[in-house]
């Protein structure tokens, strides 16, 4: 009987270290971004312009050795601009599909909440099924496939809230915020140019292997009951966490445990990732609700 190869956890931690050196002073944000990838989830980075959202997305793709496409979401962006289209070949007298920029291992949907609802909805099938359907034909997306979307605060001009169906497809929401004084001093001293060259620590095959390993991290029965308790508590009074959200919370906790080089999930893993997984699914005051839920449910 043969066993499947194990991912190189040292290289995963090296990738995390590179991210920390690129996005200064944000160790939780960089770790959550890596957790999102390892858990086969998508990442929503939300904050004001200029705090490093695009830098984090680019560094994540480059560090992991993955192809990267950046799509600027604007009010006039059409679904075909994102997904691709079928173009008639006069010589062959057939329609030929020309893939759009979404056919990349990592897609940065920059300022996603500036696009029209029709264009936003074009992401739904890709994010959930890892495929797109054009003119009745299905086209698989590359593996791994990750959407990193940036979102500006809703009070800024030209933005609109993402629908709940879209938000629920993002595994984690990662707020960045301003760097602390020490990190900003380093940035001002060294300049961003010193961080322009980000090394590729992994490759696509290693990422897929690590994602497979995440699913093998043991989740004991008491942890499952803890997850069920969190779900039930969130649903009291109406709007609560979906089954998709709870599956994502389990995977994120498994990925967090993997980065800590453990073979099973502990309650602390769930609590570490829960705000990022739960907050954007629980309404405008989601982070406060998530904190209240975590405080109310006994830890096994």
FITOR-652308 format. One record per residue (C-alpha): residue in three letters; x, y, z. Coordinates in nm, 4 decimals, always signed. Example, Ala and Ser with C-alpha at 12.3 -4.5 7.8 and 13.67 -1.06 7.14 Angstrom:
<nodes>
NODE | code | east | north | up
NODE | Ala | +1.2300 | -0.4500 | +0.7800
NODE | Ser | +1.3670 | -0.1060 | +0.7140
</nodes>
This chain:
<nodes>
NODE | code | east | north | up
NODE | Unk | +0.0000 | +0.0000 | +0.0000
NODE | Unk | +0.1421 | +0.3359 | -0.1053
NODE | Unk | +0.0894 | +0.6600 | +0.0786
NODE | Unk | +0.0333 | +0.9949 | -0.0858
NODE | Unk | +0.3251 | +1.2387 | -0.0726
NODE | Unk | +0.3199 | +1.4970 | +0.2023
NODE | Unk | +0.3535 | +1.8681 | +0.1337
NODE | Unk | +0.6743 | +2.0436 | +0.2295
NODE | Unk | +0.5546 | +2.2369 | +0.5345
NODE | Unk | +0.8884 | +2.4147 | +0.5573
NODE | Unk | +0.8292 | +2.5679 | +0.2156
NODE | Unk | +0.4780 | +2.6731 | +0.3180
NODE | Unk | +0.6203 | +2.8573 | +0.6163
NODE | Unk | +0.8893 | +3.0049 | +0.3933
NODE | Unk | +0.6138 | +3.1342 | +0.1638
NODE | Unk | +0.4422 | +3.2882 | +0.4640
NODE | Unk | +0.7662 | +3.4554 | +0.5688
NODE | Unk | +0.8061 | +3.6050 | +0.2205
NODE | Unk | +0.4517 | +3.7429 | +0.2374
NODE | Unk | +0.5269 | +3.8991 | +0.5772
NODE | Unk | +0.8380 | +4.0654 | +0.4330
NODE | Unk | +0.6359 | +4.2014 | +0.1412
NODE | Unk | +0.3256 | +4.3226 | +0.3259
NODE | Unk | +0.4782 | +4.4787 | +0.6338
NODE | Unk | +0.3161 | +4.4611 | +0.9741
NODE | Unk | +0.0182 | +4.2438 | +0.8749
NODE | Unk | +0.0999 | +3.8866 | +0.9886
NODE | Unk | -0.2635 | +3.7907 | +1.0517
NODE | Unk | -0.3732 | +3.9171 | +0.7093
NODE | Unk | -0.0971 | +3.7303 | +0.5257
NODE | Unk | -0.1656 | +3.4092 | +0.7161
NODE | Unk | -0.5402 | +3.4309 | +0.6500
NODE | Unk | -0.4699 | +3.4854 | +0.2799
NODE | Unk | -0.2566 | +3.1704 | +0.2705
NODE | Unk | -0.5219 | +2.9824 | +0.4696
NODE | Unk | -0.7811 | +3.0848 | +0.2101
NODE | Unk | -0.5716 | +2.9390 | -0.0700
NODE | Unk | -0.4870 | +2.6162 | +0.1149
NODE | Unk | -0.8551 | +2.5658 | +0.2013
NODE | Unk | -0.9521 | +2.6018 | -0.1667
NODE | Unk | -1.1394 | +2.9206 | -0.0850
NODE | Unk | -1.1589 | +3.2694 | -0.2270
NODE | Unk | -1.0406 | +3.5823 | -0.0495
NODE | Unk | -1.2058 | +3.9218 | -0.0131
NODE | Unk | -0.9666 | +4.1986 | +0.0904
NODE | Unk | -1.1540 | +4.5045 | +0.2095
NODE | Unk | -1.0114 | +4.8435 | +0.2954
NODE | Unk | -0.9409 | +5.1901 | +0.1655
NODE | Unk | -0.7150 | +5.2372 | -0.1405
NODE | Unk | -0.3414 | +5.2433 | -0.0856
NODE | Unk | -0.2982 | +5.0100 | +0.2119
NODE | Unk | -0.1604 | +4.7111 | +0.0184
NODE | Unk | -0.4562 | +4.5080 | -0.1071
NODE | Unk | -0.3098 | +4.4602 | -0.4555
NODE | Unk | +0.0388 | +4.4100 | -0.3121
NODE | Unk | -0.0836 | +4.1213 | -0.0978
NODE | Unk | -0.2701 | +3.9595 | -0.3879
NODE | Unk | +0.0264 | +3.9877 | -0.6232
NODE | Unk | +0.2737 | +3.8649 | -0.3633
NODE | Unk | +0.0564 | +3.5617 | -0.2834
NODE | Unk | +0.0389 | +3.4595 | -0.6488
NODE | Unk | +0.4099 | +3.5178 | -0.7099
NODE | Unk | +0.5328 | +3.3480 | -0.3922
NODE | Unk | +0.3341 | +3.0359 | -0.4706
NODE | Unk | +0.4542 | +3.0251 | -0.8309
NODE | Unk | +0.1050 | +3.0673 | -0.9757
NODE | Unk | -0.0060 | +3.2512 | -1.2873
NODE | Unk | -0.1812 | +3.5787 | -1.2123
NODE | Unk | -0.4369 | +3.7929 | -1.3935
NODE | Unk | -0.5521 | +4.1301 | -1.2671
NODE | Unk | -0.8959 | +4.2494 | -1.3763
NODE | Unk | -0.9985 | +4.6058 | -1.3026
NODE | Unk | -1.3706 | +4.5985 | -1.2248
NODE | Unk | -1.5497 | +4.9068 | -1.3548
NODE | Unk | -1.9105 | +4.9984 | -1.4216
NODE | Unk | -1.8716 | +4.9254 | -1.7954
NODE | Unk | -1.7014 | +4.5842 | -1.7576
NODE | Unk | -1.9084 | +4.3150 | -1.9320
NODE | Unk | -1.9297 | +3.9428 | -1.8481
NODE | Unk | -1.7633 | +3.8602 | -2.1811
NODE | Unk | -1.4669 | +4.0790 | -2.0894
NODE | Unk | -1.4208 | +3.8574 | -1.7852
NODE | Unk | -1.5099 | +3.5086 | -1.9053
NODE | Unk | -1.4245 | +3.5204 | -2.2755
NODE | Unk | -1.6401 | +3.4735 | -2.5828
NODE | Unk | -1.6941 | +3.2603 | -2.8922
NODE | Unk | -1.5735 | +3.4239 | -3.2133
NODE | Unk | -1.6688 | +3.3011 | -3.5581
NODE | Unk | -1.3783 | +3.1663 | -3.7652
NODE | Unk | -1.4649 | +3.2396 | -4.1288
NODE | Unk | -1.2053 | +3.0032 | -4.2731
NODE | Unk | -1.3103 | +2.7037 | -4.0622
NODE | Unk | -1.6754 | +2.8153 | -4.0446
NODE | Unk | -1.6950 | +2.7373 | -3.6739
NODE | Unk | -1.7144 | +2.9351 | -3.3533
NODE | Unk | -1.3894 | +2.9267 | -3.1544
NODE | Unk | -1.3836 | +3.0022 | -2.7844
NODE | Unk | -1.1342 | +3.2656 | -2.6752
NODE | Unk | -1.0858 | +3.2436 | -2.2970
NODE | Unk | -1.0962 | +3.5594 | -2.0897
NODE | Unk | -0.8640 | +3.6631 | -1.8080
NODE | Unk | -1.0526 | +3.4493 | -1.5558
NODE | Unk | -0.8672 | +3.1459 | -1.6948
NODE | Unk | -0.5718 | +3.1867 | -1.4596
NODE | Unk | -0.4764 | +3.0123 | -1.1342
NODE | Unk | -0.5083 | +3.3412 | -0.9439
NODE | Unk | -0.7515 | +3.6133 | -1.0480
NODE | Unk | -0.7406 | +3.9521 | -0.8796
NODE | Unk | -1.0818 | +4.1134 | -0.9104
NODE | Unk | -0.9722 | +4.4666 | -0.8311
NODE | Unk | -1.2440 | +4.6878 | -0.6773
NODE | Unk | -1.5064 | +4.4209 | -0.7414
NODE | Unk | -1.7885 | +4.6282 | -0.5938
NODE | Unk | -1.7563 | +4.8898 | -0.8686
NODE | Unk | -1.8880 | +4.6507 | -1.1368
NODE | Unk | -2.2518 | +4.6021 | -1.2330
NODE | Unk | -2.4522 | +4.3222 | -1.0668
NODE | Unk | -2.4603 | +4.1390 | -1.4041
NODE | Unk | -2.0824 | +4.1297 | -1.4233
NODE | Unk | -2.0469 | +4.0372 | -1.0566
NODE | Unk | -2.2828 | +3.7439 | -1.1125
NODE | Unk | -2.0528 | +3.6135 | -1.3872
NODE | Unk | -1.8125 | +3.5151 | -1.1100
NODE | Unk | -2.0601 | +3.2931 | -0.9260
NODE | Unk | -2.0243 | +2.9737 | -1.1310
NODE | Unk | -1.6470 | +3.0139 | -1.1577
NODE | Unk | -1.6022 | +3.0548 | -0.7834
NODE | Unk | -1.8297 | +2.7665 | -0.6860
NODE | Unk | -1.7827 | +2.5126 | -0.9669
NODE | Unk | -1.4329 | +2.6020 | -1.0938
NODE | Unk | -1.5750 | +2.6232 | -1.4444
NODE | Unk | -1.7615 | +2.8626 | -1.6726
NODE | Unk | -2.0385 | +2.8016 | -1.9222
NODE | Unk | -2.0352 | +2.9985 | -2.2484
NODE | Unk | -2.2958 | +2.9426 | -2.5203
NODE | Unk | -2.4002 | +2.6154 | -2.3591
NODE | Unk | -2.0484 | +2.4733 | -2.3420
NODE | Unk | -1.8622 | +2.4183 | -2.0158
NODE | Unk | -1.4969 | +2.5153 | -1.9838
NODE | Unk | -1.2975 | +2.4010 | -1.6779
NODE | Unk | -1.0759 | +2.6496 | -1.5009
NODE | Unk | -0.7148 | +2.5702 | -1.4037
NODE | Unk | -0.6295 | +2.4031 | -1.0747
NODE | Unk | -0.5599 | +2.5528 | -0.8351
NODE | Unk | -0.8046 | +2.8382 | -0.8926
NODE | Unk | -0.8316 | +3.1320 | -0.6554
NODE | Unk | -1.0182 | +3.4614 | -0.6738
NODE | Unk | -0.8758 | +3.7434 | -0.4653
NODE | Unk | -1.1164 | +4.0348 | -0.4766
NODE | Unk | -1.0513 | +4.3778 | -0.3362
NODE | Unk | -1.3387 | +4.5914 | -0.2192
NODE | Unk | -1.3492 | +4.9580 | -0.1285
NODE | Unk | -1.5619 | +5.0803 | +0.1617
NODE | Unk | -1.9242 | +5.1265 | +0.0603
NODE | Unk | -1.9232 | +5.4936 | +0.1563
NODE | Unk | -1.6869 | +5.5667 | -0.1321
NODE | Unk | -1.8363 | +5.6952 | -0.4587
NODE | Unk | -1.9232 | +5.4434 | -0.7288
NODE | Unk | -1.9503 | +5.1382 | -0.5044
NODE | Unk | -2.2420 | +4.9083 | -0.4323
NODE | Unk | -2.2763 | +4.6211 | -0.1836
NODE | Unk | -2.2048 | +4.2702 | -0.3031
NODE | Unk | -2.5108 | +4.0419 | -0.2918
NODE | Unk | -2.5231 | +3.7769 | -0.0215
NODE | Unk | -2.4798 | +3.4984 | -0.2780
NODE | Unk | -2.1514 | +3.6580 | -0.3846
NODE | Unk | -2.0267 | +3.7213 | -0.0306
NODE | Unk | -2.0995 | +3.3632 | +0.0699
NODE | Unk | -1.8598 | +3.2385 | -0.1983
NODE | Unk | -1.5653 | +3.4146 | -0.0363
NODE | Unk | -1.4160 | +3.1909 | +0.2274
NODE | Unk | -1.2454 | +3.4709 | +0.4187
NODE | Unk | -1.2625 | +3.8471 | +0.4341
NODE | Unk | -0.9270 | +4.0021 | +0.5193
NODE | Unk | -0.9179 | +4.3624 | +0.6423
NODE | Unk | -0.5763 | +4.5254 | +0.6122
NODE | Unk | -0.5935 | +4.8666 | +0.7762
NODE | Unk | -0.3033 | +5.1043 | +0.8197
NODE | Unk | +0.0397 | +4.9634 | +0.9083
NODE | Unk | +0.1736 | +5.0286 | +1.2558
NODE | Unk | +0.4385 | +5.2958 | +1.3045
NODE | Unk | +0.7303 | +5.0512 | +1.2910
NODE | Unk | +0.6146 | +4.8895 | +0.9660
NODE | Unk | +0.5418 | +5.2245 | +0.8019
NODE | Unk | +0.8842 | +5.3565 | +0.9071
NODE | Unk | +1.0441 | +5.0561 | +0.7360
NODE | Unk | +0.8348 | +5.1153 | +0.4254
NODE | Unk | +0.9311 | +5.4834 | +0.4133
NODE | Unk | +1.2977 | +5.4014 | +0.4726
NODE | Unk | +1.3346 | +5.1207 | +0.2214
NODE | Unk | +1.0683 | +5.2139 | -0.0324
NODE | Unk | +0.8363 | +4.9700 | -0.2025
NODE | Unk | +1.0888 | +4.9030 | -0.4799
NODE | Unk | +1.2926 | +4.6745 | -0.2513
NODE | Unk | +0.9878 | +4.4510 | -0.2310
NODE | Unk | +0.9217 | +4.4401 | -0.6043
NODE | Unk | +1.1123 | +4.1133 | -0.6557
NODE | Unk | +0.9140 | +3.8433 | -0.4772
NODE | Unk | +1.0634 | +3.4939 | -0.5099
NODE | Unk | +0.8558 | +3.1933 | -0.6132
NODE | Unk | +0.8831 | +2.9531 | -0.3208
NODE | Unk | +0.6343 | +2.6903 | -0.4391
NODE | Unk | +0.4669 | +2.5856 | -0.7630
NODE | Unk | +0.1192 | +2.4797 | -0.8715
NODE | Unk | +0.1809 | +2.1093 | -0.8018
NODE | Unk | +0.3024 | +2.1813 | -0.4482
NODE | Unk | +0.0006 | +2.4035 | -0.3814
NODE | Unk | -0.2415 | +2.1329 | -0.4973
NODE | Unk | -0.0621 | +1.8782 | -0.2785
NODE | Unk | -0.0914 | +2.1085 | +0.0230
NODE | Unk | -0.4616 | +2.1620 | -0.0490
NODE | Unk | -0.5130 | +1.7862 | -0.0535
NODE | Unk | -0.3280 | +1.7550 | +0.2757
NODE | Unk | -0.5608 | +2.0109 | +0.4348
NODE | Unk | -0.8586 | +1.7824 | +0.3774
NODE | Unk | -0.6738 | +1.5028 | +0.5604
NODE | Unk | -0.6290 | +1.7033 | +0.8821
NODE | Unk | -0.8411 | +1.5214 | +1.1416
NODE | Unk | -1.1531 | +1.6924 | +1.2751
NODE | Unk | -1.2696 | +1.5077 | +1.5876
NODE | Unk | -1.6328 | +1.4686 | +1.6889
NODE | Unk | -1.6184 | +1.7369 | +1.9634
NODE | Unk | -1.4943 | +1.9904 | +1.7059
NODE | Unk | -1.7801 | +1.8964 | +1.4729
NODE | Unk | -2.0258 | +1.9546 | +1.7583
NODE | Unk | -1.8578 | +2.2876 | +1.8312
NODE | Unk | -1.9060 | +2.3904 | +1.4683
NODE | Unk | -2.2725 | +2.2861 | +1.4868
NODE | Unk | -2.3177 | +2.4895 | +1.8044
NODE | Unk | -2.1688 | +2.7954 | +1.6325
NODE | Unk | -2.4012 | +2.7465 | +1.3350
NODE | Unk | -2.7095 | +2.7126 | +1.5537
NODE | Unk | -2.6182 | +3.0187 | +1.7580
NODE | Unk | -2.5680 | +3.2264 | +1.4432
NODE | Unk | -2.9162 | +3.1340 | +1.3171
NODE | Unk | -3.1005 | +3.2541 | +1.6216
NODE | Unk | -3.2991 | +3.5577 | +1.5224
NODE | Unk | -3.2895 | +3.5028 | +1.1479
NODE | Unk | -2.9829 | +3.5692 | +0.9296
NODE | Unk | -2.7212 | +3.3035 | +1.0054
NODE | Unk | -2.4365 | +3.1023 | +0.8627
NODE | Unk | -2.5072 | +2.8771 | +0.5642
NODE | Unk | -2.3903 | +2.5146 | +0.5366
NODE | Unk | -2.1381 | +2.6402 | +0.2781
NODE | Unk | -2.0019 | +2.8784 | +0.5400
NODE | Unk | -1.9667 | +2.6005 | +0.7966
NODE | Unk | -1.7855 | +2.3748 | +0.5498
NODE | Unk | -1.5556 | +2.6666 | +0.4782
NODE | Unk | -1.4968 | +2.7270 | +0.8486
NODE | Unk | -1.3956 | +2.3635 | +0.8930
NODE | Unk | -1.1548 | +2.3770 | +0.5952
NODE | Unk | -1.0050 | +2.7047 | +0.7140
NODE | Unk | -0.9456 | +2.5596 | +1.0606
NODE | Unk | -0.7801 | +2.2562 | +0.9004
NODE | Unk | -0.5525 | +2.4844 | +0.6964
NODE | Unk | -0.4621 | +2.6852 | +1.0071
NODE | Unk | -0.3700 | +2.3613 | +1.1868
NODE | Unk | -0.1586 | +2.2503 | +0.8896
NODE | Unk | +0.0439 | +2.5710 | +0.9027
NODE | Unk | +0.1046 | +2.4958 | +1.2719
NODE | Unk | +0.2281 | +2.1471 | +1.1701
NODE | Unk | -0.0510 | +1.9629 | +1.3485
NODE | Unk | -0.2514 | +1.6670 | +1.2212
NODE | Unk | -0.5780 | +1.7551 | +1.3925
NODE | Unk | -0.7936 | +2.0616 | +1.4484
NODE | Unk | -0.8083 | +2.2199 | +1.7930
NODE | Unk | -1.0771 | +2.4640 | +1.9144
NODE | Unk | -0.8194 | +2.7442 | +1.8924
NODE | Unk | -0.7891 | +2.6847 | +1.5183
NODE | Unk | -1.1629 | +2.7377 | +1.4726
NODE | Unk | -1.1567 | +3.0516 | +1.6860
NODE | Unk | -0.8532 | +3.1891 | +1.5002
NODE | Unk | -1.0221 | +3.1805 | +1.1588
NODE | Unk | -1.3866 | +3.2284 | +1.2635
NODE | Unk | -1.4003 | +3.6131 | +1.2468
NODE | Unk | -1.2603 | +3.6146 | +0.8921
NODE | Unk | -1.4966 | +3.3371 | +0.7793
NODE | Unk | -1.8096 | +3.4515 | +0.9621
NODE | Unk | -1.7925 | +3.8299 | +0.9667
NODE | Unk | -1.8878 | +3.9128 | +0.6066
NODE | Unk | -2.1739 | +3.6631 | +0.6163
NODE | Unk | -2.3499 | +3.8143 | +0.9158
NODE | Unk | -2.4488 | +4.1578 | +0.7908
NODE | Unk | -2.3134 | +4.5082 | +0.8433
NODE | Unk | -2.2158 | +4.4401 | +1.2050
NODE | Unk | -2.0841 | +4.0954 | +1.1186
NODE | Unk | -1.7579 | +4.1118 | +1.3104
NODE | Unk | -1.9379 | +4.2151 | +1.6276
NODE | Unk | -2.1912 | +3.9361 | +1.5819
NODE | Unk | -1.9141 | +3.6847 | +1.5181
NODE | Unk | -1.7389 | +3.7915 | +1.8388
NODE | Unk | -2.0658 | +3.7593 | +2.0328
NODE | Unk | -2.1294 | +3.4125 | +1.8932
NODE | Unk | -1.7788 | +3.2960 | +1.9820
NODE | Unk | -1.8206 | +3.4361 | +2.3338
NODE | Unk | -2.1584 | +3.2683 | +2.3845
NODE | Unk | -2.0737 | +2.9158 | +2.2656
NODE | Unk | -1.8757 | +2.7015 | +2.5144
NODE | Unk | -1.5371 | +2.5836 | +2.3901
NODE | Unk | -1.4965 | +2.2035 | +2.3994
</nodes>
